[in-house]
Amino acid sequence: MNAAAGTAPALSIVGEFTIFTAQDCKAQLLALIASIPEGGSGEVDLSGVTEIDSAGLQLMLMAKREAAILGKEMRFVRHSDPVLELIDLCALAGQFGDPLLIRSPV
């Protein structure tokens, strides 16, 4: 994970977002949430994620929930193909509310 520059606090996840990296990823996500001002938002860039499992997905849900509890917003952006595939497989697009994930009816 790398901190990304920008006006809103941001984080970039690169490589695995799995059970093997969960402890480090969780700490960095919680630090990002702590750095967001109340009423503000932060972003997590997922374009560099090469592998994700249910632990990574659980961390995404945890980050959204924790930010919301504190009156903040956590957005996941630039979803890589592995991330999109897992979210689609688990039918969780609606849980995230990120614009890329919400498909319009055909």
N, C-alpha and C positions, 0 to 999 in steps of 0.2 A: 504494500500500500504506500502511496505517496501523497503528500499534501499537494493540492493543485492551487494555483494562483487564481485570484478573482475577487470580486467584490463580496460575494457571499462565501462563508466558510465552505470549503470543498475538500473532497478526498477522491483519490483515484485508486481503484483496486486493480492490481495487475497480477496475472498468473492464476493460481488456484484460489478458489473461494470455497473451501471444503472443510471437513472435519479436521484435517491436518493443519489448517491455518486459522481455525475458528477462534482460538484464544486471543491471538494477536489481532485478528480482524475485529473482534468484539471490543477490545480495548480501544482501538482506533475509532470505531464508530461511536462509542460512548464519549470519547474525547471530542469528536466533531460535534456531537449534540450539545455538549457542555459549552462549546465555543460559539454556538448560535445565540444571538440575542433573543430575548423573549419576544414572541410575535414574528421573528425572522425565519429564514429558511436556510438550509444547507443542501449541498448536492454531492452525490456519490456517482462518479463516472465509472461505469461498468464495461467500457469498451475494451479494456485490457484483460477481462476475465476469460481465461482459456478453459477452465473447468469449474463447475459448481455442482454441489450436491445438496441434500436436504438441510445440512448444517448451515450452508451459505444462505439458503432460502429462509431458514428460521432467523438468521441474523438480520436479514432485510426486514422481515416482519417485526422483529424486536425493535429495530431502529425506528421504523415508522411509528410504532406504538409509544415508545419512550419519548420521542420528540413531541408527539401529540399530547401526551400527558403533561408536558412542560410548556404547552402553548407555543410550540415551534413546529416547523414543517421540515420533513426530510424528503428530498426528491432523489430518485435514482434515474440517471440519464445515460444515454448512449449505450444501451443494453447490447452486449455481445450476443452472437447466435446461441452459445450454450445457455446463457441466462434466459433468453426468450423461449428456448425450447423447454426448459424446466418449468418456467412460469406457465407456459401453455399446457404442458403435461399435467400439471397440478391444478389447472383451471383457477389460477389465483390473480389474473390480471386485474380484476375488479378490486382486489384488496389493496393494490398499490396505487391505483388512480393516476399513474404516470401516463401522460398523453400518448406515448408510443404504444402502450399496452392496450389501450381501450380501442377496440375495433368497432367500426360502424357496421350495422346490420347490412347484409347483402340484399 
